[in-house]
Amino acid sequence: MPQPTPSVPVADESTSRIPGVLAVVVVVVSVLLGVASVAAPWLLSVALAACAVIIAWGWSGTFGLPSPRGTVGVLLVGGLALVLAVAVREEEPWLGWAPAALALAMIAAFVHQLLRRDGRPRVVQSVSSVVLGLALVGCGILMVPASHSAEGIALLLGALAAACASAVTDVLGRWSVLQGWLVALAMVGGGLASTLVAIALDATPTTWLVVGVGAGALSHAMRSVLVGLPQLAHARPRLVAGVVSVLVVGVVPYAVGLAFVPTAFPG
């Protein structure tokens, strides 16, 4: 009589290790950004600049883009310009120069395509991928305004904790019975982690619950988009995927703070 098949990992050994590796990267990056935000805004900017360099270094390999040298140059210059635009501001509004830096970075992305000498294959994919990379760095720099106030730092710590929790819950996807629940687990884990941060900091748990649920879901969604790429069999794309799944949550505390805790972002 045939025996029932137990719940086992659904992917081969190399693929099943990806969520675990990404979880480690997300936790390390989140801790570094969290410590930097508590220490000083300029130190957070340095950490974000390091993240921008990592993205520029590995973005072409992650998506298999043509003209990798030009792509690295555009992302490196554009990403650092975005970080510098918020790092050098000494007064409100903290994001006053960010739109100009983003516009120049976008222009550089299109100029790069005009200067290509390889016949411009896959030009739409190349441009859209570079724009996506710049947008993710743009999400990350939204953390800097939060680091200028105690409420903003608390919101940011809640979002980073939620990103860590959602990355840990992704590891449960090794078992087929839980794969359909990963989004819900990421939201629950993120909400719980952010709420614990609020309790530890004696803040209002309701607002932090919203931050945690949103950040957990967004971080999980970013990893879900990238995890299916064949390039994630290699170390560099995994590092990039982990970094961007942390940077993308920068938009959550900023948006929630503006709506519910306006004193957290005076500028």
N, C-alpha and C positions, 0 to 999 in steps of 0.2 A: 504494500500500500504506500503510495507516494507521501512523503512528509511535507508539511507546509514550509514554504520558503521564508526564512526570517528576514527582517529588515536589515539590509546590508548596504554599504556604500554603493552608489549607482555609477560611479565613474572609475576610471582606471587610477592606479596609484599616483601617477604624476599629476593628473588633473585634480584629484581629491585633496592634494596638499595645498592647492592655490588658496582656498579660503583661510586656511591656517596661517599661511605666509602673509596674506593681506591683513589678517587680524593683528599680527605682530607689528607690521609696518604702521597700521592705523593707530595702535596704542602708543607706539614710540613717538610718532609725529604729534599726536594729540597731547601727550605729556609735555613734550618740548615746547609746543605752542602755548600750552596752559601756563607752564612755569614762566615763560618769557612774558606773557601778558601780565602776570602778577608782578614781575620784576620791574619792567619799564616798557613804555610804548616803543622806544627805539630798539630795544632788544627783540621785541616781537617783530618789528620790521626786518631786522637782520635774519630772524628765523624764516620769515616769509620770503625774503630774498633767496635764501638757501633752497626753499621749496621751488621757487621759480627757476632756479638754475637746474634742479633735478628734472623738472618738467621739460625744459628746453633740451637737456641732455638726452632724454629718453623718449621724447614724443614721436619722432620720426620712426623709431624702431617699434614703438607700440602699435602704430597704425600702418606700418610699411609704406611710408610716404615717399614719393619721388623727390629729388633734389634735397637730400637730407641736410647738407651743409647750410643751404640758404634757410631752411626751416629752423635749424638750430639758432642761426643768427637772429632771425626775426623774433622768435620766442624769447631768446635771451635778452635782447635789447628792449623789446616791448614789455616783457614781464618785469624786468628791473626798473623800467621807467614807471610802471604802475606802482610798484612798491615805493620807489623814491618819491612819487607824487604825494603820498600820504606821510612818508617818513620825515620829510623836511618841513612839513607844516608845523608852525609853532603856535598857531591860534586857530580858532574856529572860523569857517567850516573846515573840518578835517579832510573832507573829500573835495575841496574846492578845485584842486588841480587834476583830480583823477579823470574827469571826462576828456580833458585835453590830451592826457597821456594815452588814454585808450584810443582816441581818434588817431593820434599819430601812429600808434602800434598797428591799427587797422590799415592805415595808408601804407605802412611798410610792408604789410602782408601782401597787398595787391602789387606794389612796386616790385617785390620779389618775383612775382609771377611774370611780370613784363621783362625782367632781366634774365629769365631762364633761357638756356640755350640747348635744351634737350627735346625741343618740340612741344613742350608743355603737355605731356600726357597726364590724365587724371587731374586736370587743373581745378575742377570744382571740389573734388575730394581734398586736394591739398589746401585750398583756401579755407574751406569749411572746417577742416581739422585744426588749422592754425588759429582761426577765430575762436574755436571751442577752447583751445589751450589758453588763449588770452582771457577769455571770459571766466575760466576757472581761477586764474590768478586774480582777476577782478573780484570774484567772490571772496577770495582769501583776504584781500586788503580791507574788506569791510570789517575785519576783526580789529583793525587798528583804532578806529574811533571808539570801539567798545572799551579798549584798554585805558582810556582817559578818564573813566569814572568807575566808582566802586560797583554801581548797579550793572554797568556794561560788562565789567570783568566777570561778575557773577553769572550773567546771561551767557557769556562766551564759554565759561567753564562748564555750564550746563550743556551747551551744544557739543562741546568736545567730549564730554563724558558720554553723551548719547551716541556719538560716532563710534566710540570705543565699544559700547554695549552692542550696537548693531553689527559691528564687525565680528564680535564674539558669537552672536547668535547665527551668523552666516555659516559658521563651522558645522552647525547642526544639519545643514543641507547635505551632508555626506549620506544621510539616511533618507531613503525615498519617502517614507511615511511623513516626514517633516518638510519636504521641499515645498509643498503648497502653502505652508504656514510661515515661510521665511519673512515675508513683508510684515505680517502681523507680529511676529516675534521681534523684528527689528524695531517696530513702533513701540511695543510694550517695553522691551529692554531699554530703548532710548528714553522713553518717558519715565521709567523707574529710576534710571541713572541720573537724569537731570533733576528729578524731584528730590533725590537723596542729596544732591549738591545744594539745592535750595534749603533743605532742612539743616544741613551743616552750616550754611551761611546765614541762617535765620531770616530767610526771604519768603515771599509768598509762593507756596508750592504750585498754585494753579497756573501762573504764568510760565513757570519753569517746566511744567508738564507739557504745555503747548510747544515750548522750545524743544523738549526732548523728543516728543513724537514726530515733529517736523524734521528735526536734524537726523534722527534715526532712520526715518523713511528715505530722506534725500541721500544720505550716505550709502545706504543699502542699494538704492536705485543706481547710483553712479557705479558701484562695483558690479552690479548685475549687467549693466551695459557693456562693461569692459571685460568681464571674466570669460566671455565666450570667444574672445579673440585668440587665434592660434599663437600669437606672439607672446601670450602670457605664460607660455611654457618656459620662458627665459626670465632671468632675475631682474634685468633692468625694467622691462615693462611692468613687472609686478610691483616694483618700487614706485613707479610713476602712478599706477592705478591706486595704490594705497595712499599716496600723497594727495592726489586730486579728490579722493573720496573724503578726505578731511577738509581740504580747502573749500569744497562746495558748500559745507554747512555754515560758512561764514555769513551767508545771506540770511539765515534763519534768526539768530539773535538780533541782527540789525533790524529786520522787518518786524519781528515780534516786539522788540524794544520800542521802536517808533510808535507802534500801535497801543501798547499797554504800559510801557515804562518810559515815557518821553524824556524823563530826567536823565536817563542813561546815555542819551545822545544829544547833549545840548547843542552841538554844532551840526 
